Amino acid sequence: MFLAAPIAYASIGDILKEGALIFGGGALVKALGPQLNDFINTLTFNKGVKFDGYTKVVPIVSIGNGTRIGAAQVGGVTKAAVDRVKAVGQLEGEFNRIRAQALIPIDSENPLKQFKRVQGVGVTAIIDVKL
């Protein structure tokens, strides 16, 4: 099982590189979400820091313009709360020379429309691809 994670990572990375050009962010995250979620759960389990609850992978969207910019794993103690999450909204701000980035589980894939924060759920992993 320990050797399966690096192999899964390599094949998922190859798929992400190819798929990012074909499908676009949101569709790719939906297609690969279950495999990415399993990979992250295996990775954290093997390192002894498994999340004790429900998890899934959703797209990250920039609040303000709706651009899809990546993917995140979210986790919560109830399946109902995790199921309500459709995306992670990203807010950015600056204060003097300090930059802050907030990642918020939300109930909509389109932050240009109305959305609400999903309480009881947090971001447990960020997924990116080396291009």
SULGI-V693075 format. One record per pair of residues at least 12 apart in sequence whose ideal C-beta (glycine too) atoms are under 8 Angstrom apart, sorted by the first residue. I is the first residue (numbers start at 0). GAP is how many residues later the second one is. D is the distance in whole Angstrom. If there is no record, write none. Layout:
I | GAP | D
I | GAP | D
//
This chain:
0 | 41 | 7
0 | 45 | 8
1 | 44 | 6
3 | 38 | 7
4 | 34 | 7
4 | 37 | 5
4 | 38 | 6
4 | 41 | 6
7 | 27 | 7
7 | 30 | 8
7 | 31 | 5
7 | 34 | 8
8 | 30 | 6
11 | 20 | 7
11 | 23 | 6
11 | 24 | 7
11 | 27 | 6
12 | 116 | 7
12 | 117 | 7
14 | 17 | 7
15 | 12 | 7
15 | 16 | 7
15 | 113 | 5
16 | 112 | 6
16 | 114 | 7
18 | 12 | 7
18 | 13 | 7
19 | 109 | 7
19 | 111 | 8
23 | 44 | 7
24 | 34 | 6
24 | 43 | 3
24 | 44 | 7
24 | 45 | 7
24 | 46 | 8
25 | 33 | 5
25 | 42 | 5
25 | 83 | 7
28 | 28 | 6
28 | 29 | 7
28 | 30 | 4
28 | 39 | 8
28 | 42 | 5
29 | 29 | 8
31 | 25 | 8
32 | 23 | 6
32 | 24 | 4
32 | 25 | 7
32 | 38 | 8
33 | 23 | 8
35 | 21 | 5
35 | 35 | 7
35 | 37 | 7
35 | 91 | 6
36 | 18 | 6
36 | 19 | 6
36 | 20 | 5
36 | 36 | 6
39 | 15 | 7
39 | 17 | 7
39 | 33 | 5
39 | 84 | 8
39 | 85 | 5
39 | 87 | 8
40 | 14 | 6
43 | 80 | 8
43 | 81 | 8
50 | 24 | 5
50 | 73 | 5
52 | 22 | 5
52 | 23 | 6
52 | 24 | 5
52 | 25 | 8
52 | 29 | 8
53 | 21 | 7
53 | 22 | 6
53 | 23 | 7
53 | 24 | 7
53 | 25 | 5
53 | 27 | 8
53 | 28 | 4
54 | 18 | 6
54 | 19 | 7
54 | 20 | 4
54 | 27 | 7
54 | 69 | 6
55 | 17 | 7
55 | 18 | 6
55 | 26 | 6
55 | 27 | 8
55 | 29 | 7
56 | 14 | 6
56 | 15 | 7
56 | 16 | 5
56 | 17 | 8
56 | 70 | 7
57 | 13 | 7
57 | 14 | 6
57 | 16 | 6
57 | 27 | 6
57 | 28 | 6
57 | 29 | 5
57 | 30 | 6
57 | 47 | 8
58 | 12 | 6
58 | 13 | 8
58 | 28 | 5
58 | 29 | 7
58 | 50 | 7
59 | 12 | 5
59 | 27 | 7
59 | 28 | 5
59 | 29 | 8
59 | 30 | 6
59 | 43 | 7
59 | 66 | 8
60 | 26 | 5
60 | 27 | 7
60 | 28 | 6
60 | 29 | 7
60 | 45 | 8
60 | 48 | 7
60 | 49 | 8
60 | 50 | 5
61 | 27 | 8
61 | 28 | 5
61 | 30 | 8
61 | 49 | 8
62 | 26 | 4
62 | 27 | 6
62 | 28 | 5
62 | 41 | 8
62 | 48 | 4
63 | 27 | 8
63 | 47 | 7
64 | 47 | 8
65 | 44 | 6
65 | 45 | 6
65 | 46 | 5
68 | 21 | 7
69 | 56 | 7
69 | 57 | 6
69 | 58 | 6
70 | 55 | 8
70 | 56 | 4
71 | 16 | 4
71 | 31 | 6
71 | 51 | 5
71 | 52 | 8
71 | 53 | 7
71 | 54 | 5
71 | 55 | 7
72 | 50 | 7
72 | 51 | 5
72 | 52 | 4
72 | 53 | 8
72 | 54 | 7
73 | 14 | 6
73 | 31 | 5
73 | 47 | 5
73 | 48 | 7
73 | 49 | 6
73 | 50 | 6
74 | 46 | 7
74 | 47 | 6
74 | 49 | 4
75 | 42 | 8
75 | 44 | 5
75 | 45 | 4
75 | 46 | 7
76 | 43 | 7
77 | 42 | 6
80 | 37 | 6
80 | 38 | 7
80 | 39 | 4
80 | 40 | 5
81 | 39 | 6
83 | 23 | 5
83 | 34 | 5
83 | 37 | 8
84 | 20 | 5
84 | 21 | 7
84 | 22 | 7
84 | 33 | 5
84 | 36 | 5
85 | 20 | 7
85 | 21 | 6
85 | 22 | 6
85 | 23 | 5
86 | 19 | 6
86 | 21 | 7
86 | 22 | 5
86 | 24 | 7
87 | 15 | 5
87 | 16 | 7
87 | 17 | 6
87 | 18 | 7
87 | 35 | 6
88 | 14 | 7
88 | 15 | 5
88 | 16 | 8
88 | 17 | 5
88 | 22 | 5
88 | 26 | 7
89 | 12 | 7
89 | 13 | 6
89 | 14 | 8
90 | 13 | 7
102 | 20 | 5
102 | 23 | 8
103 | 13 | 5
104 | 12 | 7
104 | 13 | 5
104 | 16 | 4
104 | 17 | 7
104 | 18 | 7
105 | 12 | 6
//
